[in-house]
Amino acid sequence: MNEENTVTLIIDGQKVEVEERTTILKAAKELGIEIPILCYHPAL
């Protein structure tokens, strides 16, 4: 991951650096945080 293309998020008090186009849902999943969703498709 290149620092120029990353963002830092804090989800439930946990800090994570992800690529700038990563969804919040995917970042949360990487941290093991479950976010309730009604529908999800990776292409959306």
CHARMM internal coordinates of N, CA and C (Angstrom, degrees):
IC EDIT
DIST 1 N 1 CA 1.4548
DIST 1 CA 1 C 1.5258
ANGL 1 N 1 CA 1 C 108.59
DIST 1 C 2 N 1.2811
ANGL 1 CA 1 C 2 N 117.22
DIHE 1 N 1 CA 1 C 2 N 129.17
DIST 2 N 2 CA 1.4532
ANGL 1 C 2 N 2 CA 123.59
DIHE 1 CA 1 C 2 N 2 CA 178.18
DIST 2 CA 2 C 1.5236
ANGL 2 N 2 CA 2 C 109.00
DIHE 1 C 2 N 2 CA 2 C -87.22
DIST 2 C 3 N 1.3478
ANGL 2 CA 2 C 3 N 117.66
DIHE 2 N 2 CA 2 C 3 N 129.54
DIST 3 N 3 CA 1.4693
ANGL 2 C 3 N 3 CA 121.00
DIHE 2 CA 2 C 3 N 3 CA -178.06
DIST 3 CA 3 C 1.5219
ANGL 3 N 3 CA 3 C 112.94
DIHE 2 C 3 N 3 CA 3 C -55.49
DIST 3 C 4 N 1.3240
ANGL 3 CA 3 C 4 N 118.08
DIHE 3 N 3 CA 3 C 4 N -31.52
DIST 4 N 4 CA 1.4617
ANGL 3 C 4 N 4 CA 121.22
DIHE 3 CA 3 C 4 N 4 CA -178.94
DIST 4 CA 4 C 1.5235
ANGL 4 N 4 CA 4 C 111.81
DIHE 3 C 4 N 4 CA 4 C -68.67
DIST 4 C 5 N 1.3088
ANGL 4 CA 4 C 5 N 117.37
DIHE 4 N 4 CA 4 C 5 N -20.85
DIST 5 N 5 CA 1.4590
ANGL 4 C 5 N 5 CA 121.39
DIHE 4 CA 4 C 5 N 5 CA -176.44
DIST 5 CA 5 C 1.5197
ANGL 5 N 5 CA 5 C 112.47
DIHE 4 C 5 N 5 CA 5 C -111.90
DIST 5 C 6 N 1.3401
ANGL 5 CA 5 C 6 N 117.47
DIHE 5 N 5 CA 5 C 6 N 24.76
DIST 6 N 6 CA 1.4559
ANGL 5 C 6 N 6 CA 120.27
DIHE 5 CA 5 C 6 N 6 CA -179.83
DIST 6 CA 6 C 1.5207
ANGL 6 N 6 CA 6 C 110.93
DIHE 5 C 6 N 6 CA 6 C -119.62
DIST 6 C 7 N 1.3136
ANGL 6 CA 6 C 7 N 114.52
DIHE 6 N 6 CA 6 C 7 N 157.54
DIST 7 N 7 CA 1.4621
ANGL 6 C 7 N 7 CA 121.55
DIHE 6 CA 6 C 7 N 7 CA 173.09
DIST 7 CA 7 C 1.5215
ANGL 7 N 7 CA 7 C 107.13
DIHE 6 C 7 N 7 CA 7 C -129.80
DIST 7 C 8 N 1.3146
ANGL 7 CA 7 C 8 N 115.61
DIHE 7 N 7 CA 7 C 8 N 154.10
DIST 8 N 8 CA 1.4554
ANGL 7 C 8 N 8 CA 120.89
DIHE 7 CA 7 C 8 N 8 CA 177.64
DIST 8 CA 8 C 1.5133
ANGL 8 N 8 CA 8 C 108.63
DIHE 7 C 8 N 8 CA 8 C -106.77
DIST 8 C 9 N 1.3211
ANGL 8 CA 8 C 9 N 115.93
DIHE 8 N 8 CA 8 C 9 N 127.97
DIST 9 N 9 CA 1.4580
ANGL 8 C 9 N 9 CA 122.14
DIHE 8 CA 8 C 9 N 9 CA 178.22
DIST 9 CA 9 C 1.5164
ANGL 9 N 9 CA 9 C 108.73
DIHE 8 C 9 N 9 CA 9 C -117.84
DIST 9 C 10 N 1.3194
ANGL 9 CA 9 C 10 N 116.29
DIHE 9 N 9 CA 9 C 10 N 150.58
DIST 10 N 10 CA 1.4570
ANGL 9 C 10 N 10 CA 121.46
DIHE 9 CA 9 C 10 N 10 CA 171.15
DIST 10 CA 10 C 1.5209
ANGL 10 N 10 CA 10 C 106.36
DIHE 9 C 10 N 10 CA 10 C -121.15
DIST 10 C 11 N 1.3256
ANGL 10 CA 10 C 11 N 115.32
DIHE 10 N 10 CA 10 C 11 N 116.57
DIST 11 N 11 CA 1.4603
ANGL 10 C 11 N 11 CA 121.96
DIHE 10 CA 10 C 11 N 11 CA -178.46
DIST 11 CA 11 C 1.5227
ANGL 11 N 11 CA 11 C 107.25
DIHE 10 C 11 N 11 CA 11 C -121.97
DIST 11 C 12 N 1.3193
ANGL 11 CA 11 C 12 N 116.76
DIHE 11 N 11 CA 11 C 12 N 120.08
DIST 12 N 12 CA 1.4714
ANGL 11 C 12 N 12 CA 121.49
DIHE 11 CA 11 C 12 N 12 CA -177.61
DIST 12 CA 12 C 1.5255
ANGL 12 N 12 CA 12 C 111.52
DIHE 11 C 12 N 12 CA 12 C 51.53
DIST 12 C 13 N 1.3262
ANGL 12 CA 12 C 13 N 116.36
DIHE 12 N 12 CA 12 C 13 N 39.69
DIST 13 N 13 CA 1.4579
ANGL 12 C 13 N 13 CA 121.14
DIHE 12 CA 12 C 13 N 13 CA 177.22
DIST 13 CA 13 C 1.5213
ANGL 13 N 13 CA 13 C 114.62
DIHE 12 C 13 N 13 CA 13 C 79.95
DIST 13 C 14 N 1.3212
ANGL 13 CA 13 C 14 N 117.96
DIHE 13 N 13 CA 13 C 14 N 0.20
DIST 14 N 14 CA 1.4569
ANGL 13 C 14 N 14 CA 122.07
DIHE 13 CA 13 C 14 N 14 CA 179.20
DIST 14 CA 14 C 1.5242
ANGL 14 N 14 CA 14 C 109.42
DIHE 13 C 14 N 14 CA 14 C -102.55
DIST 14 C 15 N 1.3164
ANGL 14 CA 14 C 15 N 115.41
DIHE 14 N 14 CA 14 C 15 N 129.18
DIST 15 N 15 CA 1.4585
ANGL 14 C 15 N 15 CA 121.41
DIHE 14 CA 14 C 15 N 15 CA -178.11
DIST 15 CA 15 C 1.5276
ANGL 15 N 15 CA 15 C 109.32
DIHE 14 C 15 N 15 CA 15 C -92.75
DIST 15 C 16 N 1.3202
ANGL 15 CA 15 C 16 N 116.03
DIHE 15 N 15 CA 15 C 16 N 134.87
DIST 16 N 16 CA 1.4645
ANGL 15 C 16 N 16 CA 120.62
DIHE 15 CA 15 C 16 N 16 CA 178.84
DIST 16 CA 16 C 1.5243
ANGL 16 N 16 CA 16 C 108.80
DIHE 15 C 16 N 16 CA 16 C -142.52
DIST 16 C 17 N 1.3328
ANGL 16 CA 16 C 17 N 116.23
DIHE 16 N 16 CA 16 C 17 N 140.19
DIST 17 N 17 CA 1.4620
ANGL 16 C 17 N 17 CA 121.55
DIHE 16 CA 16 C 17 N 17 CA 173.54
DIST 17 CA 17 C 1.5192
ANGL 17 N 17 CA 17 C 107.43
DIHE 16 C 17 N 17 CA 17 C -103.50
DIST 17 C 18 N 1.3203
ANGL 17 CA 17 C 18 N 115.25
DIHE 17 N 17 CA 17 C 18 N 129.89
DIST 18 N 18 CA 1.4624
ANGL 17 C 18 N 18 CA 120.93
DIHE 17 CA 17 C 18 N 18 CA -178.79
DIST 18 CA 18 C 1.5213
ANGL 18 N 18 CA 18 C 109.51
DIHE 17 C 18 N 18 CA 18 C -135.56
DIST 18 C 19 N 1.3237
ANGL 18 CA 18 C 19 N 116.11
DIHE 18 N 18 CA 18 C 19 N 163.02
DIST 19 N 19 CA 1.4586
ANGL 18 C 19 N 19 CA 120.07
DIHE 18 CA 18 C 19 N 19 CA 174.92
DIST 19 CA 19 C 1.5180
ANGL 19 N 19 CA 19 C 108.54
DIHE 18 C 19 N 19 CA 19 C -62.72
DIST 19 C 20 N 1.3350
ANGL 19 CA 19 C 20 N 116.82
DIHE 19 N 19 CA 19 C 20 N 147.12
DIST 20 N 20 CA 1.4616
ANGL 19 C 20 N 20 CA 121.21
DIHE 19 CA 19 C 20 N 20 CA -171.14
DIST 20 CA 20 C 1.5241
ANGL 20 N 20 CA 20 C 115.01
DIHE 19 C 20 N 20 CA 20 C -59.91
DIST 20 C 21 N 1.2985
ANGL 20 CA 20 C 21 N 120.15
DIHE 20 N 20 CA 20 C 21 N -21.71
DIST 21 N 21 CA 1.4703
ANGL 20 C 21 N 21 CA 120.96
DIHE 20 CA 20 C 21 N 21 CA -179.95
DIST 21 CA 21 C 1.5344
ANGL 21 N 21 CA 21 C 112.71
DIHE 20 C 21 N 21 CA 21 C -99.96
DIST 21 C 22 N 1.3231
ANGL 21 CA 21 C 22 N 117.01
DIHE 21 N 21 CA 21 C 22 N 10.71
DIST 22 N 22 CA 1.4633
ANGL 21 C 22 N 22 CA 121.39
DIHE 21 CA 21 C 22 N 22 CA 177.61
DIST 22 CA 22 C 1.5218
ANGL 22 N 22 CA 22 C 109.38
DIHE 21 C 22 N 22 CA 22 C -73.60
DIST 22 C 23 N 1.3209
ANGL 22 CA 22 C 23 N 116.73
DIHE 22 N 22 CA 22 C 23 N 136.38
DIST 23 N 23 CA 1.4630
ANGL 22 C 23 N 23 CA 119.54
DIHE 22 CA 22 C 23 N 23 CA 178.20
DIST 23 CA 23 C 1.5286
ANGL 23 N 23 CA 23 C 109.88
DIHE 22 C 23 N 23 CA 23 C -75.29
DIST 23 C 24 N 1.3182
ANGL 23 CA 23 C 24 N 115.79
DIHE 23 N 23 CA 23 C 24 N 157.14
DIST 24 N 24 CA 1.4627
ANGL 23 C 24 N 24 CA 120.58
DIHE 23 CA 23 C 24 N 24 CA 176.32
DIST 24 CA 24 C 1.5252
ANGL 24 N 24 CA 24 C 109.20
DIHE 23 C 24 N 24 CA 24 C -62.18
DIST 24 C 25 N 1.3198
ANGL 24 CA 24 C 25 N 116.50
DIHE 24 N 24 CA 24 C 25 N -37.27
DIST 25 N 25 CA 1.4606
ANGL 24 C 25 N 25 CA 121.24
DIHE 24 CA 24 C 25 N 25 CA 178.97
DIST 25 CA 25 C 1.5303
ANGL 25 N 25 CA 25 C 111.09
DIHE 24 C 25 N 25 CA 25 C -59.76
DIST 25 C 26 N 1.3220
ANGL 25 CA 25 C 26 N 116.67
DIHE 25 N 25 CA 25 C 26 N -45.64
DIST 26 N 26 CA 1.4656
ANGL 25 C 26 N 26 CA 120.91
DIHE 25 CA 25 C 26 N 26 CA -179.89
DIST 26 CA 26 C 1.5229
ANGL 26 N 26 CA 26 C 110.90
DIHE 25 C 26 N 26 CA 26 C -67.56
DIST 26 C 27 N 1.3222
ANGL 26 CA 26 C 27 N 117.26
DIHE 26 N 26 CA 26 C 27 N -40.46
DIST 27 N 27 CA 1.4628
ANGL 26 C 27 N 27 CA 120.83
DIHE 26 CA 26 C 27 N 27 CA 178.58
DIST 27 CA 27 C 1.5257
ANGL 27 N 27 CA 27 C 110.40
DIHE 26 C 27 N 27 CA 27 C -61.91
DIST 27 C 28 N 1.3173
ANGL 27 CA 27 C 28 N 116.77
DIHE 27 N 27 CA 27 C 28 N -42.87
DIST 28 N 28 CA 1.4667
ANGL 27 C 28 N 28 CA 121.11
DIHE 27 CA 27 C 28 N 28 CA 178.74
DIST 28 CA 28 C 1.5271
ANGL 28 N 28 CA 28 C 110.02
DIHE 27 C 28 N 28 CA 28 C -62.70
DIST 28 C 29 N 1.3107
ANGL 28 CA 28 C 29 N 116.80
DIHE 28 N 28 CA 28 C 29 N -42.26
DIST 29 N 29 CA 1.4648
ANGL 28 C 29 N 29 CA 121.10
DIHE 28 CA 28 C 29 N 29 CA 179.72
DIST 29 CA 29 C 1.5249
ANGL 29 N 29 CA 29 C 110.57
DIHE 28 C 29 N 29 CA 29 C -61.21
DIST 29 C 30 N 1.3448
ANGL 29 CA 29 C 30 N 117.39
DIHE 29 N 29 CA 29 C 30 N -39.68
DIST 30 N 30 CA 1.4599
ANGL 29 C 30 N 30 CA 121.64
DIHE 29 CA 29 C 30 N 30 CA 178.06
DIST 30 CA 30 C 1.5253
ANGL 30 N 30 CA 30 C 111.19
DIHE 29 C 30 N 30 CA 30 C -61.74
DIST 30 C 31 N 1.3377
ANGL 30 CA 30 C 31 N 117.06
DIHE 30 N 30 CA 30 C 31 N -30.42
DIST 31 N 31 CA 1.4610
ANGL 30 C 31 N 31 CA 121.89
DIHE 30 CA 30 C 31 N 31 CA 178.51
DIST 31 CA 31 C 1.5231
ANGL 31 N 31 CA 31 C 112.31
DIHE 30 C 31 N 31 CA 31 C -86.61
DIST 31 C 32 N 1.3172
ANGL 31 CA 31 C 32 N 116.64
DIHE 31 N 31 CA 31 C 32 N -5.58
DIST 32 N 32 CA 1.4552
ANGL 31 C 32 N 32 CA 119.95
DIHE 31 CA 31 C 32 N 32 CA -177.65
DIST 32 CA 32 C 1.5170
ANGL 32 N 32 CA 32 C 112.76
DIHE 31 C 32 N 32 CA 32 C 80.57
DIST 32 C 33 N 1.3410
ANGL 32 CA 32 C 33 N 116.72
DIHE 32 N 32 CA 32 C 33 N 19.12
DIST 33 N 33 CA 1.4624
ANGL 32 C 33 N 33 CA 122.05
DIHE 32 CA 32 C 33 N 33 CA 179.18
DIST 33 CA 33 C 1.5216
ANGL 33 N 33 CA 33 C 108.06
DIHE 32 C 33 N 33 CA 33 C -96.16
DIST 33 C 34 N 1.3213
ANGL 33 CA 33 C 34 N 115.55
DIHE 33 N 33 CA 33 C 34 N 124.33
DIST 34 N 34 CA 1.4613
ANGL 33 C 34 N 34 CA 119.87
DIHE 33 CA 33 C 34 N 34 CA 179.66
DIST 34 CA 34 C 1.5232
ANGL 34 N 34 CA 34 C 109.59
DIHE 33 C 34 N 34 CA 34 C -91.90
DIST 34 C 35 N 1.3192
ANGL 34 CA 34 C 35 N 116.36
DIHE 34 N 34 CA 34 C 35 N 126.48
DIST 35 N 35 CA 1.4589
ANGL 34 C 35 N 35 CA 122.44
DIHE 34 CA 34 C 35 N 35 CA 176.04
DIST 35 CA 35 C 1.5265
ANGL 35 N 35 CA 35 C 106.93
DIHE 34 C 35 N 35 CA 35 C -113.07
DIST 35 C 36 N 1.3317
ANGL 35 CA 35 C 36 N 117.64
DIHE 35 N 35 CA 35 C 36 N 120.82
DIST 36 N 36 CA 1.4624
ANGL 35 C 36 N 36 CA 119.77
DIHE 35 CA 35 C 36 N 36 CA 179.64
DIST 36 CA 36 C 1.5343
ANGL 36 N 36 CA 36 C 110.98
DIHE 35 C 36 N 36 CA 36 C -61.32
DIST 36 C 37 N 1.3233
ANGL 36 CA 36 C 37 N 115.71
DIHE 36 N 36 CA 36 C 37 N 133.98
DIST 37 N 37 CA 1.4643
ANGL 36 C 37 N 37 CA 120.78
DIHE 36 CA 36 C 37 N 37 CA 178.83
DIST 37 CA 37 C 1.5217
ANGL 37 N 37 CA 37 C 109.05
DIHE 36 C 37 N 37 CA 37 C -135.68
DIST 37 C 38 N 1.3145
ANGL 37 CA 37 C 38 N 115.86
DIHE 37 N 37 CA 37 C 38 N 150.26
DIST 38 N 38 CA 1.4602
ANGL 37 C 38 N 38 CA 120.28
DIHE 37 CA 37 C 38 N 38 CA 177.37
DIST 38 CA 38 C 1.5175
ANGL 38 N 38 CA 38 C 111.09
DIHE 37 C 38 N 38 CA 38 C -85.55
DIST 38 C 39 N 1.3190
ANGL 38 CA 38 C 39 N 116.54
DIHE 38 N 38 CA 38 C 39 N -41.87
DIST 39 N 39 CA 1.4552
ANGL 38 C 39 N 39 CA 120.17
DIHE 38 CA 38 C 39 N 39 CA 177.38
DIST 39 CA 39 C 1.5200
ANGL 39 N 39 CA 39 C 107.98
DIHE 38 C 39 N 39 CA 39 C -149.91
DIST 39 C 40 N 1.3178
ANGL 39 CA 39 C 40 N 116.06
DIHE 39 N 39 CA 39 C 40 N 151.01
DIST 40 N 40 CA 1.4550
ANGL 39 C 40 N 40 CA 120.60
DIHE 39 CA 39 C 40 N 40 CA -179.33
DIST 40 CA 40 C 1.5198
ANGL 40 N 40 CA 40 C 108.67
DIHE 39 C 40 N 40 CA 40 C -155.41
DIST 40 C 41 N 1.3062
ANGL 40 CA 40 C 41 N 114.99
DIHE 40 N 40 CA 40 C 41 N 135.84
DIST 41 N 41 CA 1.4555
ANGL 40 C 41 N 41 CA 120.93
DIHE 40 CA 40 C 41 N 41 CA 173.02
DIST 41 CA 41 C 1.5159
ANGL 41 N 41 CA 41 C 106.75
DIHE 40 C 41 N 41 CA 41 C -140.02
DIST 41 C 42 N 1.3392
ANGL 41 CA 41 C 42 N 118.90
DIHE 41 N 41 CA 41 C 42 N 127.67
DIST 42 N 42 CA 1.4611
ANGL 41 C 42 N 42 CA 121.37
DIHE 41 CA 41 C 42 N 42 CA -174.90
DIST 42 CA 42 C 1.5277
ANGL 42 N 42 CA 42 C 114.42
DIHE 41 C 42 N 42 CA 42 C -59.00
DIST 42 C 43 N 1.3249
ANGL 42 CA 42 C 43 N 118.47
DIHE 42 N 42 CA 42 C 43 N -20.49
DIST 43 N 43 CA 1.4629
ANGL 42 C 43 N 43 CA 120.77
DIHE 42 CA 42 C 43 N 43 CA -179.54
DIST 43 CA 43 C 1.5320
ANGL 43 N 43 CA 43 C 112.52
DIHE 42 C 43 N 43 CA 43 C -82.35
DIST 43 C 44 N 1.3280
ANGL 43 CA 43 C 44 N 117.40
DIHE 43 N 43 CA 43 C 44 N -9.01
DIST 44 N 44 CA 1.4668
ANGL 43 C 44 N 44 CA 120.38
DIHE 43 CA 43 C 44 N 44 CA -178.36
DIST 44 CA 44 C 1.5015
ANGL 44 N 44 CA 44 C 111.54
DIHE 43 C 44 N 44 CA 44 C -90.04
END
COOR INIT
IC SEED 1 N 1 CA 1 C
IC BUILD
